[in-house]
Amino acid sequence: MKSFPGFLLCFLFGSAFGQEADVAFFESKIRPVLAENCYKCHSASAAADGKLKGGLQLDTRAGIRKGGETGPAVEPGNSAESLILGALRHESDLKMPPKSKLSPDIAADFQKWIEMGAPDPRDGEIAEIKADGVDIAAGQKHWAFRPLAKLSTPQATDQKWIRTDIDRFIRARQEASGIGANPIADHRSLVRRAYFDLIGLPPTPEQVSLFVAAADKDFDSAWGGLIDELLASPHYGERWGRHWLDLVRFAESNGYAFDKDRPNAWRYRDWVIQSLNADMPYSEFVRKQVAGDIYAGKDWDTPDKAARALELVSATGFIVSGPFTTQQTQKERERSRYEQLDDVIHTLGTSMLGLTVGCARCHDHKYDPIGAHDYYELAAMFGDVGFSDVGVDLQPQIYRAAKAKYDEAHKPLVQNKSTREAELKPQLDAFLTDHAKAEAITAGPWQSIGPFKAKDFNVGFADPFGPEIELDFDPAKTFEEGNKKEKRAWTAQPKWQDGEAHNAILKGANSVFYLQREIVSPKAQSVGLSVSGNDGIKIWVNGYKVGEEKRGGDAKADELKVHLPLVKGKNLLVMKLANGGGDAGFYFQTSLEKDREPKNVTPILKVAPEKRNDAQRKILLTWFQTHDQRWTELNVIVTKHAREEPKPDLTMTYAAKPRGTTYQFGENTYKVFHLHRGNSDNKDDEARAGFLRVLSRTSEAHWLGEEDPQPDSRWSLVKPASATAKATTLKVGKNGGVTVSGEKPLTDIYTIGLPLPVEPTEITALRIEVSSAQAANFVLSQLTATLNGTPIEIESALASFSQAGFAPADILAKTPAPSKGWAISGGVGKTNELFLIFKSPLSTGGGNLEITMVQESQWPQHLITNFSFFSTAESDVRSWAAKPDVPEKQDPEKPQSREALAEWLTDIDTGAGPLLSRVMANRLWQHHFGRGIVSTPSDFGTRGERPTHPELLEWLAVEFSKDWKLKPIHRLIMTSSVYLQGGAPAVGGPENDPENMLYWRKSSRRLEAEAIRDNLLAVSGRLDPKSLGKGTLDPKSPRRSVYLTVKRGSLIELLQLFDAPDAMQSIGRRETSTVAPQALAMLNSEAVRNWSIDLSKRARPTPETKLEDAIIAAYEIAYGRTPSTGELSEMVAFVEKQSKGRTGNLETAFQDFCHLLLCANEFLYID
Amino acid sequence: MSERLFQSRRNFLEKAGLGCGSLALTSLLHQEGVIASENPLSSGVPEFLPKAKSVIWLHQTGSPSQVDTFDYKPVLQKRNGETLEGADPKTGFFTTSGKCLGSPFVFKQHGESGSWVSEILPNMARHVDDMAFIYSCYSKSNNHTPAMLEANSGMIRQGHPSIGSWLTYGLGSENGNLPAYVVMHGTKPRGGDPIWSSGFLPSVYQATSLDPRKPKPIDNLARHAQFDDKQQRSLLDALRQTNQHHAEERPLDRDLSARLESFELAYRMQTAAPEVFDVTAEPESVRKMYGLDRKESKDYGKQCLTARRLVESGVRFVQVFASSTSTPGGGVADVPWDGHSDIKANHTACAASMDQPVGALLDDLKSRGLLDSTLVIWGGEFGRTSDSQGGKGRDHNPHAYTTWMAGGGIKGGVHYGASDEFGYKAVENRTSVHDIHATVLHLFGLNHEKLTYRFNGRDFRLTDVAGKVIQEIIS
C-alpha cells in the first residue's frame, strides 16, 4: 500500500513564554474553556478515539497554532486573523461550539489573550494523525470488495423444478426454509412478461397465439425460441439501453440557466442502444465509455476508420452527460469545475462500481474504505477532460479530393499575386518618398443607369449588362433593355452625398444598376473606401476590379472596406449594384491615405530607411502592395477563390475531448488538486491520477508504476535568452515567462530569442502560452522567425481562442496558413496558446531561434508565460491528450490516462473487475425481478443492503465475467423456474418468508414510464417502430419514448408523472409512485383519449362489428387475452349504459370502454 | 408487492434508528409504495410542537437591493460617490465601480419597532411590527441560477430536493384533494423547473408548478370534453370494478389498490382545485385590496390572493416567484429585480408590482386569523452591491442581503444580524441559507438534522452538514 507521509508532524518549539501574569490569564480564562467545550472533539484523546474533527487539536500550544484543515486557530497578536474567534462568536462559517454559542465575555477573553500574544505554557506534540484513516486491508474484507470466488452449485432435492443452475441456488434456500415450489405461470402471462421485460412492448394478439400454440406442443423449445427472437430484436437495446441511460443521468441539454441544447448528444443514446443490440461485451462497453476518445486516435483517414472513430468518441457521452452551466461568473468557475468532476466521479462510482465514491469528496468516506485521497486521484483521471461537439468526416476521401482540386486551382492565383509582389518590390522606395506628400482627391457627381432586368439576383450579380457588356462608360451612351423595347441612359445624381446610406433609391427587383463617377487625384495613391451595396456590389477603378461582395439587407457604413488605388490625374470609378427583392441602395465613403495609414506602419516610417530591419521592410512592402491596381485585383481574385475552399463534411457528436470546453479559470483549468473539505479555495498538492486502493488487489505497482503507457514528453520548456521591445519593457521572469509592461503604445515589435536545445532533437513546432493580465485583445500583424539570423519559414500557426477550448492534437488535423491579424481574445487569467509549426524541422545542436512579433493594435499587458518546443518525431497522440503541461521535471510515476482507468475497471484479477461484474449481474437480475439480489443496486458498500443470495450473485458474476456478454445471462435467468413461476403463493411461502426474499412467487410490477407510453402507442396502433436517430421534444411523436429528447428544463410530462428520472444524478432504481396526477392524466388528457379512440377503431373497425366481438378484440390487443364471460357481460353492460347516457352514441361509448381498458391496472401491471 | 411492506418496515426501523424518530413515517412507507389504501401525502407527524402549518414564500427573483429596501445605511448615503473601501469590483456578475452608490430612495422608520423601510414599500411598511428582519443573509453564489438553487435546496447544484419537497416529505399534506406543494410564477424564474425539483426524493413530493395567468393553471384537471360528470363517474365505477377483479386474483400485490384510490382522489381534485384557483369567487373589495385592478400589480396580486386561498385550503407550501411586466433598469422577465443598470427605475417598477399585494396578503391573513399559522417569507437569492455598476445600477452581491419572515411562529419587530455600515457584507450573526432552512423546518416542528433521506448510499439533509435554528426570531 501506498503511504502518505505528509502529515507526520513533529514540532520543535521555541519556548519564549510570556510573563507570569500572562500565563495566569491563560490558566484562568482560556484553558478551562478549551477543556470544557473543545477537547471532546479537538484533542489528542479525541484523535485516539477517532473523534477528532477538522484535524484540529487544541490541547497543545503547537496544535492550536498549527490549526486544522482551515488553517491556524490562533495567530498570536492578531485576533482578526485568528479563526478561533470567528468560530466562538458564531460569525464565520465555522460555529463553535456548534450547539451553543459561548458568552460574549468568553469571546472577549480570547480576543484579549490573542492580542497578548496568545501566551500558552502547554507543551507536547500534536498527536499523530494519519492523513488517511482508511484501513484498506480491513476494508477489502467486505464481501463486495473481495476477489470473485468460484462456487459450486448447491444440492437441491426438488429436481423437477430445477431448470438451470440458478434454480439450484434458489430452491436450496427455499427447501431449507420449508417453502414449496411454485409452478410456472400460464403461457399467455409468460409471453407478455417476456415481451415487456426484453423489449418493453406488448405482443400482438397474433404473437400471443403463435407462442401459446407452440408452447402447448413443446414449451422449452417455444420459450427458448421466443427469448432468442426478442434478444435479437432491435427493440431490445431500446428497452435495456434506457436502464443504462438512467444510470448515466443522460440528457440532451445543459440544465441550469438557459438550458442550452446539446443537439448531437443523441449519438451517445444510439451508441448505447446499438452496443446492447450487438451484445457488446460489458467490459468493452465500459472501457469505451471511459476512454473511447483516446482509443479513437487521430487517424480518421478512411471511411472505416472515421466510422470507428465516431463510434468510439460518441461512447464518451457517458462522461459528458452531466449538467453544465453556461452562465457563469468568474468566481464560480473553479468551483464549478470541481462540481463537474464530482459529477463524473460520482456517476462512474455509482453506475459501474456501485460505490458512493462521491462521499469522499469532503472527507474520507465515513463507511467505505475510500479516502479523500482516492477521490481526488480518481478525479485526476478526468482532469484533462472537457466537453465538446466533436466532428468526424465520415467520407474523408471526398474532402481530400475536393481539397486537392481546390489547391491546384488556388496555387496559380497565389502565384500570380506573388509574381506581382516581386515586381513591386523595387518600387517601394519611390513609393515611400511620394507617400509623404499625400494630397486630397476630388470626386465628381454620380451618374447612374438601370434597371437592367435579370432572371434573379445571382444571375444579375454574375452576368454583365449594358455598359459592362460593351465596356463603354461614356455618359452619353445609351443601352437597349427588355427585348430592345426600352432604352437606358445615364442620369446625373448630384444629390447623392458621400458618407450617407442611400437605401431604396433605385427601384426594381431582380435588376442591375451601374454607377460611375470621376475621381481626380493629384498623385498616384491608394485611398480607403468604405462601401456597401444592396444586395450585391462590384467595384472597378480604371477597369481593374478592386472589390466585390454579396449580401442582403440595407446598405450601411463599413460593410466592405477596400483599397482604391488611384493613378495621378483622372480615374474612372464604376460600381455595379445587383438587386434581388425590394429596391437597391448603396453607401460610399473614401478616406484619405494619411488618415488610414496602418498603425503598424507609422512607427516604421519614423525609422531611418537604412536602419529598418527585414521584418519592417516586409511590413512596408505589404502595405505598398495595396496601392497597386494590378495587385489589388489579383488579391481580390485570391480572396474570392479562397472562399470556395472546401470544408470537410463533419458529423457531430457530443463527447469528451481532451482539453475541450469546460469552465476556464487559467492555468489550473485542466489540473486536479487535493482539496480540503471539497473547497476549491483551499488546495493542497496537485493530485496524481490513481485508482481506488480498495479495489486494487495486487501490488499497486501494477497499476501505478510498472507500465507507464505514456511516451516521453515531446515538450520541453525553454526560457528566453533575450527579449527586446521598442517602447515597452520586456522582462524575463524566473518562470521563463516574459512580462510586457510599462506604457502601452499602439504598435510595437517584440523580438524574443530562444536557445535551442543542444541535444539533437527534431523540433517542428513552437508553443507559446500567453496569459492576459488585462481584458483586451492581442492582435499580431506580423510574425517572423530566424534561426541564427537566417529567416525560417513558418508553415502554419494556430492560436487557442481561449473560450473554445483547444486540443493541441488539432494541429495535426488543421494547418491554416499563418496570417496576420491573429487576435487572441483577452480575459484576465486566461491562458492562450499560440502554436507555430515550422516548414521544415529545425536542425539543432544549439543555436538561437528568434521570434519577432509585430502587434497591430493596442497591446495590453500580457504575460508570455511559457515557451516550449515540440517534435512530431515521437508521435503518440496520447501524450497530447494527457500531458499538455509537462513540468520541467517529469514525474514518471504519473500515468494520467483514462485508458489505464478503463483497463483497471475491467480487470478481473487485480482491478475493479469483480465488483464491476457483481454490480452489473445484480442490475440484470433487478430488472427481471423488480428487486436486485442486492436491493441497493448502486451501493455495494458497507452501508448497502447485503445480498439475499450471496452465493447466487457470486456465481452469476463469475458466469457473467467469463465473456461479459449480457444476452446469455438474460437467457439463463429467463429459462429458470424462478423467473417462469406464477404469482400465486407457494406452500409455506407467506408464513416462512413473508417478504418473499426467497423468490417463491413472481410479483406483478408496474411498467416504467417509457414502457407505459410505448404500450399506449402500441395498442392504439400508432407506434412508429423506427430505430435510432435524432429525437424530438414533441410528446405527441409516435416514436418510442427512448427517442424523446431529454431536455433538462422541459422534461416530458407524462414520463415525469410515472417516475422517469430528471437526469440530474445517477438512478439505479426508480421509484414507483402512485399519485392522483397520474390518474388525472390517464383520465383527462387529450393524448390518452385519442389513444383510446385509436384502440376503439382497431377493435371495432366498422359500426357493424358485433359489440361482443369488438370487446373481445380490444381485450386481446390491450391485455393479450380474451375476457372472461363475466367480464364480457359487465363490459357489454357498461358500453350500453354509456351509450344511453350519450343519446345512443355507441361509438363514443365504445371509446369510453377502451379508455377504461387503458386506465385499468392490468394495462400498467405485468404479472 | 406485498413483500415490500416488510422490507420497508425494516428499512424504516433502520432509518428510525438513525434518528428519524416517528418522523415521516407515513411518507417513508409511501415512498416505498407500500401503504396501499391511504394517500401517500396524508399528514405526517412532526417531531415537536409546530408553530407553523403552512408557508408562503415570496421569492423576489433577480434579488432586491438590501440598501434600497429595508437595510438603511446612512453612511452609504453620506459617502455617495466616494470610494467604497475594501470593495471588490468582481463581487458580482459584471464589474462594479468601487464607488459608493447611495440609495435614491427616502427611508423612514415605521411601527413600534422603528424599522427602516424605503419609500417604495409603503404597504409592507405597515407590517414591520409583524416582521422579523434578518439583515445578515449571505449566499454561496453570485449568479442567479446557482443562488436560486441554493435558496431552494441549500445546494448550488441541480438534483437536490427543494425545501418544499422536504417539507412535504416530512409532513405530508393537510388537504387530500389538493397538491401539498404549489409553485406559482409568471415567466419562469431563471433556472426553471429544477429550482423546485424534488431531486432524489420520490416524485410524490414534487411541486405542482403553475402560471396563474393561464386559463388552465393545472394540467389535466378539467374533465375531458367527451364526458359529463355522470359519464365519468360511471366510467370510474366500472374501472373500480375491473381493478377489483384484477386485484382479487393477486391478493399479495397490494399496491394495486393504491392506484384504485388515486382515481378517486383525482376525481375529487377536479372539483376542489379549480375552486381554489378561481379568484373571481372573491368579493370585488378583496380583489381590489390585492391590486387586481391595477395593471402593474394584477399578476402578483393574483398570485398572492391565490396563495392565501391555497393556504386556507390546507396547502402546505406555496412559493411565489416574482415576475414583472415592466422591468426597466436591467431586469428581465425571469429576473425582474436585477437592477444592473438603474436601481431606481428598476426597483420603483418592481416595488409597484408587489408592494400592495404583499401588504394585502398580510392584512388578509391577519384578519382571517391565518397569520399565526402561516409563515410568510420575503427575500431574494442574494443582495446587491453597495457600490455602483455603471453609475446608477447595482450588481449581484452574495455577501449581504435582507430576508424577512412574518407569522407562523415568528417574533414580530425583531432586527436580527447586521451588515456593515455600507450594507456591503454581513458582519453580525451571519446567516446562511442553511440557517434559514433550519429555522423554517423548526417552525414546522422538524429537526433539520434528523429529517434525512437515503440516496445512493448517503443520508441527505436539506441543510447538508450545516444549519442553525435562529432562535432569536422565534416567538
Interface residues (C-beta under 8 A of the other chain):
Chain A: H90 E91 S92 D93 K95 P98 G255 Y256 A257 D259 P323 T325 Q327 Q328 T329 Q330 K331 E332 E339 H346 T350 L355 T356 G358 C359 C362 Y367 G930 R931 S935 T936 S938 D939 G941 R943 G944 G983 P985 P990 P994 E995 N996 M997 R1001 S1003 S1004 R1005 R1006 R1048 G1049 S1050 L1051 E1053 Q1056 L1057 D1059 D1062 M1064 Q1065 S1066 G1068 E1071 T1072 S1073 T1074 V1075 A1076 P1077 Q1078 A1079 L1080 A1081 L1083 N1084 S1085 E1086 R1089 E1127 E1130 M1131 F1134 K1137 Q1138 G1141 R1142 T1148 Q1151 D1152 H1155 L1156 C1159 A1160 N1161 E1162 L1164 Y1165 D1167
Chain B: M1 S2 E3 R4 F6 Q7 Q31 G33 P40 L41 K90 G92 F93 S141 N142 N143 H144 T145 P146 I156 R157 Q158 G159 P179 R190 G191 G192 D193 P194 S197 G199 F200 P202 S203 V204 Q206 T208 D219 N220 L221 A222 R223 H224 Q226 F227 D228 K230 Q231 Q232 S234 L235 L236 A238 L239 Q241 T242 N243 H245 H246 A247 R250 L252 D253 D255 L256 A258 R259 L260 S262 F263 L265 A266 Y267 M269 Q270 H396 V427 E428 N429 R430 S432 F455 N456 G457 R458 V465 A466 K468
